[in-house]
Amino acid sequence: MRFETRSVHVGVDKDRTFNSCITPIYPSSTFYWDDLRTNRGFDYTRSGNPTRRALEENIASLEGGIDCWATCTGMAAITATLHLFRPGDHIIAGNDIYGGTYRLFADYFAPMGLEFSFVDMVDPGNVRNAVRPNTRCIWIETPSNPLLRLTDIAAVVEIAREAGAVTVADNTFLSPYLQRPFEFGVDIVVHSTTKYLNGHSDVVGGCIVTRHEEHAQRIREVCNALGLGCSPFDAWLVLRGVKTLAPRMEVHQRNAMAIAEMLQEHPNVERVYYPGLKSHPQYELAQRQQRGPGAMLSFDVRGGRSEAERVLTRTKLFALAESLGGVESLIEYPETMSHASMTPEARRKAGISEKTLRVSVGIENVDDLIDDLRQALQW
């Protein structure tokens, strides 16, 4: 089956009693056994749940992995993945990753003994130069958050293989519809299912998709032991949302392209960060490893913090809010919102300034969105 068909049908046909066309919600915390050795595949929802398993089957199919574990949040997915490594192991990550990921790495796992290097991953040479004898993982976030800088996935995978390291790709920004990291040799893919996979801003969740049985087994053990699985109702919501992933992404990115082109020509915009524009320094790489540019973009206003605040508070359709990937358009200020957990020095090194705004483009009428941004940019 092709992608759109798998989005709708995988993980659905579970009800043999009433032939439900929609996957049922199994809110039960526990499942009784047939005898001391036999159950029906589930015993306790922390360890596994039929609704959650249906979602996991769906996402694994869409990403092309062998297994998936759905977690209670995106950060839970990252936390579980880091438990593949031990104190003394070295991890390379981008210097412009999501602020919450940076905080988890630098403030929580580093004191526990993991070592991190944050480098500019636009140039694979920087990744190669950061490799140490104890490097065990290279963490890929492409496009990056919030400046939409790209990592050459194939090149980084080659470096990791030479070093004997695992590659992990956060594919949240594009979803498996627009980018499939396993096709470039990545070992593990993580998502915040809160975002495009769910697509309706009404649930938080995450997932880890694996392509090697050893990783799948370890992730299952970690998530069970730490109690990181998502609830049955949350799993059902994401499974409902993923059915429309393909058509949503097409509208999302069509709107984003039109907005990016408008912003690029606007006199009060200094720079636009969007890989769908030919002016993007990695436009050619985007054409090679992505099926589309996605719906996230950032831009620098001409001026400084006061001008940025003016835009942020004057929009009518773009809600001033964090998160992304929902059907509604959002605008936010990385300096004090999504990347506030990074130090000012780390933000500047990543290229985030006081005039940077990040936009999650929704599926509203694009002319209305453009009109809204134009009026907010007038001064």
Secondary structure, DSSP 8 states (H G I E B T S, - for coil): --HHHHHHHTTT---TTT--SS------SB---SSSS--SS-SBTTT--HHHHHHHHHHHHHHT-SEEEEESSHHHHHHHHHTTS-TT-EEEEETTS-HHHHHIIIIIITTTT-EEEEE-TTSHHHHHHH--TTEEEEEEESS-TTT-----HHHHHHHHHHHT-EEEEE-TTTHHHH--GGGGT-SEEEE-TTTTTT-SSS---EEEEESSHHHHHHHHHHHHHHT-B--HHHHHHHHHHHTTHHHHHHHHHHHHHHHHHHHHH-TTEEEEE-TTSTTSTTHHHHHHH-SS--SEEEEEESS-HHHHHHHHHH-SSSEE-S---SSS-EEE-TTTTTTTTS-HHHHHHHT--TTEEEEE--SS-HHHHHHHHHHHT--
